[in-house]
Protein backbone atom coordinates (compact mmCIF):
# COMPACT_ATOMS: atom_id res chain seq x y z
CA UNK A 1 0.00 0.00 0.00
CA UNK A 2 1.23 3.48 -0.93
CA UNK A 3 0.29 6.23 1.53
CA UNK A 4 1.26 9.79 0.67
CA UNK A 5 1.21 13.27 2.14
CA UNK A 6 1.74 16.11 -0.32
CA UNK A 7 1.50 19.90 -0.24
CA UNK A 8 1.76 21.01 -3.85
CA UNK A 9 1.84 17.67 -5.65
CA UNK A 10 5.47 16.53 -5.85
CA UNK A 11 4.99 13.63 -3.45
CA UNK A 12 1.62 12.79 -4.97
CA UNK A 13 3.29 12.47 -8.38
CA UNK A 14 5.92 10.12 -6.94
CA UNK A 15 3.29 8.08 -5.09
CA UNK A 16 1.08 7.73 -8.17
CA UNK A 17 4.01 6.53 -10.27
CA UNK A 18 5.01 3.98 -7.63
CA UNK A 19 1.43 2.74 -7.29
CA UNK A 20 1.15 2.31 -11.04
CA UNK A 21 4.49 0.53 -11.25
CA UNK A 22 3.61 -1.81 -8.38
CA UNK A 23 -0.11 -2.11 -9.19
CA UNK A 24 -0.72 -1.21 -5.56
CA UNK A 25 -3.38 0.69 -3.63
CA UNK A 26 -2.92 4.45 -3.22
CA UNK A 27 -4.18 6.44 -0.23
CA UNK A 28 -4.09 10.20 0.38
CA UNK A 29 -3.00 10.93 3.95
CA UNK A 30 -3.93 14.60 3.34
CA UNK A 31 -7.58 13.67 3.27
CA UNK A 32 -7.31 11.39 6.30
CA UNK A 33 -5.62 14.12 8.35
CA UNK A 34 -8.16 16.74 7.26
CA UNK A 35 -11.06 14.44 8.14
CA UNK A 36 -9.48 13.39 11.44
CA UNK A 37 -9.32 9.77 10.30
CA UNK A 38 -6.81 7.38 11.87
CA UNK A 39 -8.10 3.83 12.43
CA UNK A 40 -6.66 0.59 11.08
CA UNK A 41 -5.16 -0.13 7.68
CA UNK A 42 -4.25 -3.50 6.30
CA UNK A 43 -1.90 -4.53 3.51
CA UNK A 44 -0.30 -7.85 2.73
CA UNK A 45 2.27 -6.01 0.64
CA UNK A 46 4.96 -3.65 1.95
CA UNK A 47 3.95 -0.23 3.19
CA UNK A 48 5.44 2.66 1.21
CA UNK A 49 5.17 6.08 2.81
CA UNK A 50 5.74 9.00 0.43
CA UNK A 51 6.10 12.58 1.68
CA UNK A 52 8.06 15.78 1.15
CA UNK A 53 11.22 16.43 3.12
CA UNK A 54 10.54 18.98 5.85
CA UNK A 55 13.80 20.29 7.27
CA UNK A 56 15.63 17.08 6.31
CA UNK A 57 13.13 14.67 7.88
CA UNK A 58 9.70 13.09 7.49
CA UNK A 59 7.17 15.88 8.16
CA UNK A 60 6.01 16.02 11.78
CA UNK A 61 2.38 16.04 10.60
CA UNK A 62 2.98 12.73 8.78
CA UNK A 63 4.79 11.21 11.78
CA UNK A 64 1.95 12.13 14.14
CA UNK A 65 -0.65 10.65 11.84
CA UNK A 66 1.33 7.42 11.48
CA UNK A 67 1.67 7.16 15.26
CA UNK A 68 -2.10 7.47 15.66
CA UNK A 69 -2.94 4.83 13.03
CA UNK A 70 -2.60 1.03 13.13
CA UNK A 71 -0.93 -0.92 10.35
CA UNK A 72 -1.86 -4.58 10.04
CA UNK A 73 -0.59 -7.34 7.77
CA UNK A 74 2.84 -6.63 6.33
CA UNK A 75 5.46 -5.29 8.73
CA UNK A 76 7.79 -3.97 5.98
CA UNK A 77 8.01 -0.18 5.62
CA UNK A 78 9.73 1.92 2.95
CA UNK A 79 10.01 5.71 2.92
CA UNK A 80 10.30 7.89 -0.19
CA UNK A 81 10.94 11.57 0.49
CA UNK A 82 10.75 14.14 -2.28
CA UNK A 83 13.15 17.03 -1.84
CA UNK A 84 14.48 20.13 -3.50
CA UNK A 85 18.00 19.23 -2.46
CA UNK A 86 18.80 16.64 0.21
CA UNK A 87 17.00 14.39 2.70
CA UNK A 88 19.88 14.88 5.16
CA UNK A 89 20.02 12.24 7.88
CA UNK A 90 16.30 11.46 7.79
CA UNK A 91 16.72 7.66 7.75
CA UNK A 92 17.50 7.07 11.48
CA UNK A 93 14.46 9.13 12.50
CA UNK A 94 12.24 7.14 10.13
CA UNK A 95 13.72 3.94 11.59
CA UNK A 96 12.81 5.08 15.12
CA UNK A 97 9.32 5.95 13.93
CA UNK A 98 8.95 2.40 12.62
CA UNK A 99 10.09 1.01 15.95
CA UNK A 100 7.44 3.05 17.74
CA UNK A 101 4.61 1.80 15.51
CA UNK A 102 5.77 -1.79 15.12
CA UNK A 103 7.02 -1.78 11.53
CA UNK A 104 10.31 -3.03 10.10
CA UNK A 105 12.28 -0.21 8.49
CA UNK A 106 13.42 -1.12 4.96
CA UNK A 107 15.07 2.12 4.04
CA UNK A 108 14.54 5.74 3.11
CA UNK A 109 15.33 7.24 -0.28
CA UNK A 110 15.19 10.76 -1.64
CA UNK A 111 13.76 11.84 -5.00
CA UNK A 112 14.74 15.27 -6.32
CA UNK A 113 11.64 17.26 -7.25
CA UNK A 114 11.00 20.97 -7.92
CA UNK A 115 11.58 23.24 -4.93
CA UNK A 116 8.23 24.62 -3.78
CA UNK A 117 9.15 26.29 -0.49
CA UNK A 118 8.25 29.87 -1.32
CA UNK A 119 8.68 30.94 2.31
CA UNK A 120 12.42 30.38 2.31
CA UNK A 121 14.18 30.61 -1.01
CA UNK A 122 14.02 30.84 -4.81
CA UNK A 123 11.94 28.39 -6.80
CA UNK A 124 12.52 27.03 -10.33
CA UNK A 125 10.67 28.37 -13.35
CA UNK A 126 7.77 26.38 -14.78
CA UNK A 127 9.94 24.89 -17.55
CA UNK A 128 12.64 23.99 -15.04
CA UNK A 129 10.01 22.29 -12.87
CA UNK A 130 8.83 20.17 -15.78
CA UNK A 131 12.40 19.09 -16.54
CA UNK A 132 13.08 18.17 -12.90
CA UNK A 133 9.89 16.08 -12.69
CA UNK A 134 10.73 14.23 -15.88
CA UNK A 135 14.25 13.53 -14.63
CA UNK A 136 12.77 12.06 -11.44
CA UNK A 137 10.80 9.36 -13.23
CA UNK A 138 13.64 6.80 -13.65
CA UNK A 139 14.58 7.25 -10.00
CA UNK A 140 11.01 6.54 -8.87
CA UNK A 141 10.85 3.45 -11.10
CA UNK A 142 14.14 2.25 -9.60
CA UNK A 143 12.76 2.55 -6.06
CA UNK A 144 9.50 0.82 -7.04
CA UNK A 145 11.47 -2.14 -8.40
CA UNK A 146 13.37 -2.46 -5.11
CA UNK A 147 10.06 -2.56 -3.24
CA UNK A 148 8.73 -5.16 -5.67
CA UNK A 149 11.81 -7.32 -5.15
CA UNK A 150 11.66 -6.94 -1.37
CA UNK A 151 15.10 -5.38 -1.35
CA UNK A 152 16.01 -2.60 1.10
CA UNK A 153 16.73 0.87 -0.16
CA UNK A 154 20.51 1.42 -0.18
CA UNK A 155 21.76 3.10 2.97
CA UNK A 156 24.34 5.87 2.96
CA UNK A 157 26.58 7.25 5.65
CA UNK A 158 25.43 10.72 6.75
CA UNK A 159 27.90 13.56 6.94
CA UNK A 160 28.25 15.69 10.05
CA UNK A 161 26.36 18.49 8.29
CA UNK A 162 23.49 16.14 7.46
CA UNK A 163 23.30 14.90 11.04
CA UNK A 164 23.09 18.49 12.24
CA UNK A 165 20.43 19.35 9.64
CA UNK A 166 18.14 16.49 10.62
CA UNK A 167 18.87 16.91 14.34
CA UNK A 168 19.14 20.30 16.08
CA UNK A 169 18.49 22.34 12.93
CA UNK A 170 15.20 20.50 12.38
CA UNK A 171 14.08 21.27 15.93
CA UNK A 172 15.03 24.94 15.65
CA UNK A 173 13.47 25.23 12.21
CA UNK A 174 10.06 24.08 13.42
CA UNK A 175 10.28 26.25 16.51
CA UNK A 176 11.36 29.43 14.72
CA UNK A 177 9.97 29.26 11.20
CA UNK A 178 6.99 26.90 10.89
CA UNK A 179 4.06 29.19 11.67
CA UNK A 180 1.48 31.09 9.66
CA UNK A 181 2.26 34.64 10.80
CA UNK A 182 3.88 35.53 7.48
CA UNK A 183 0.91 34.80 5.21
CA UNK A 184 -1.12 37.65 3.76
CA UNK A 185 -3.75 38.03 1.05
CA UNK A 186 -4.10 40.82 -1.51
CA UNK A 187 -7.09 42.30 -3.29
CA UNK A 188 -6.49 39.77 -6.08
CA UNK A 189 -8.35 37.24 -3.90
CA UNK A 190 -11.53 35.98 -5.62
CA UNK A 191 -12.92 34.20 -2.52
CA UNK A 192 -12.81 30.81 -4.25
CA UNK A 193 -12.05 29.01 -0.98
CA UNK A 194 -9.54 26.64 -2.53
CA UNK A 195 -6.90 27.52 0.05
CA UNK A 196 -9.22 26.48 2.89
CA UNK A 197 -10.35 23.34 1.07
CA UNK A 198 -6.78 22.23 0.42
CA UNK A 199 -5.39 22.90 3.91
CA UNK A 200 -4.81 19.47 5.48
CA UNK A 201 -4.89 20.93 9.00
CA UNK A 202 -8.10 22.94 8.53
CA UNK A 203 -6.03 25.98 9.48
CA UNK A 204 -7.65 28.39 7.00
CA UNK A 205 -11.09 29.94 7.34
CA UNK A 206 -12.81 32.42 5.07
CA UNK A 207 -13.86 35.56 6.88
CA UNK A 208 -15.62 38.10 4.72
CA UNK A 209 -14.65 35.93 1.76
CA UNK A 210 -10.93 36.18 2.49
CA UNK A 211 -8.64 33.54 4.02
CA UNK A 212 -7.49 33.91 7.59
CA UNK A 213 -4.93 31.62 9.20
CA UNK A 214 -5.75 30.14 12.60
CA UNK A 215 -2.30 29.46 14.07
CA UNK A 216 -1.79 25.79 13.17
CA UNK A 217 0.36 25.45 10.06
CA UNK A 218 2.83 22.88 8.76
CA UNK A 219 4.13 25.01 5.85
CA UNK A 220 2.95 22.58 3.17
CA UNK A 221 2.56 25.57 0.79
CA UNK A 222 -0.73 24.26 -0.65
CA UNK A 223 -2.51 27.57 -0.04
CA UNK A 224 0.08 29.82 -1.58
CA UNK A 225 1.20 27.40 -4.29
CA UNK A 226 -2.30 26.64 -5.54
CA UNK A 227 -3.91 30.08 -5.34
CA UNK A 228 -5.32 30.67 -8.86
CA UNK A 229 -4.72 34.43 -8.75
CA UNK A 230 -1.48 34.39 -6.73
CA UNK A 231 -3.22 36.53 -4.12
CA UNK A 232 -1.42 34.87 -1.21
CA UNK A 233 2.09 35.91 -0.24
CA UNK A 234 4.50 34.89 2.50
CA UNK A 235 6.12 38.09 3.77
CA UNK A 236 8.24 39.43 0.92
CA UNK A 237 9.96 36.10 0.26
CA UNK A 238 7.40 34.79 -2.23
CA UNK A 239 7.00 37.89 -4.37
CA UNK A 240 7.77 37.34 -8.02
CA UNK A 241 8.55 33.64 -7.56
CA UNK A 242 7.01 30.79 -9.53
CA UNK A 243 4.29 28.92 -7.60
CA UNK A 244 4.69 25.20 -8.18
CA UNK A 245 1.37 23.35 -7.84
CA UNK A 246 0.82 20.05 -9.65
CA UNK A 247 -1.56 18.35 -7.23
CA UNK A 248 -4.43 16.32 -8.68
CA UNK A 249 -7.05 17.70 -6.29
CA UNK A 250 -9.70 15.11 -7.10
CA UNK A 251 -7.27 12.27 -6.48
CA UNK A 252 -6.12 13.87 -3.22
CA UNK A 253 -9.47 15.00 -1.82
CA UNK A 254 -12.07 12.88 -3.63
CA UNK A 255 -14.89 13.67 -6.02
CA UNK A 256 -16.04 16.66 -3.94
CA UNK A 257 -12.90 18.48 -5.12
CA UNK A 258 -14.80 19.30 -8.31
CA UNK A 259 -17.07 21.61 -6.34
CA UNK A 260 -14.23 23.58 -4.79
C-alpha positions, 0 to 999 in steps of 0.5 A: 500500500502506498500512503502519501502526504503532499503539499503542492503535488510533488509527493503525490506524483511520486506516489502515483508513479510507484502505485502504477508501477507496483499495481498497488493501492494508493491512499491520500493521507492529506484527506485522512488528516483533514477528516481526522481519520486514523483507524486501522489499515491492512496490507499484505504487501509492503507499506510505502510512505511518500512525503516531502522532506521537511527540514531534512526529515519526514514531516512532523504532521505525517509522523503524528498521523502514522503514530495514531494509526494502526498498520496490520498485515505486512510489517515492511516499511519503505520511505520515499521523500521528495526534496528540493535538495537533500533528505539529510540524515532522515533515515534514522528518524524514520527507523525510530518511527517504525520502531514506535509503531511496530514496523520493520524499516526497509530504508529511506530514499530521496527523490529530487523534485521541484523546490516549492518552499516559497517561504524560504528561497528561490523556486525554479521556473515552470519549464525547469520544474517540468524538466526536474519532474521528468528527470525524477521518473527513472529514480522513482521506477528504480525505487519501485522495483526495489520494493517489488523485489523486497530489497532494502533501499541502499543506505548511505553514511550521513555527513556531520552536516546532514546529522546536524540538519536532521537533528538540532536544525530540524528542531530549531526550524520548526520552533522558529519558522513553521508558523502562519504569521507571514501569510497575507492576502491581496485584493487579487483574492476571488474568494474561491475558498480553494486555500481552505479546502486544500489545507490538510490541518483545517487551518484556513477559514474564510472571513468576509470571503478572504482567508485567515490563518488560525495558528496551526500550520505545517508550511505545506505551501498548498494555499500559496502554491495553488492560489489561482490568482497568486493573491497569497504571499509569504512576507516578501519572500514569495514575491515574483517567484514561480508557484509550483502546484501540480496536485491532482485535487480530485485524487487527493481529496475525492470527487467533492474536489470538483465543487471547490 
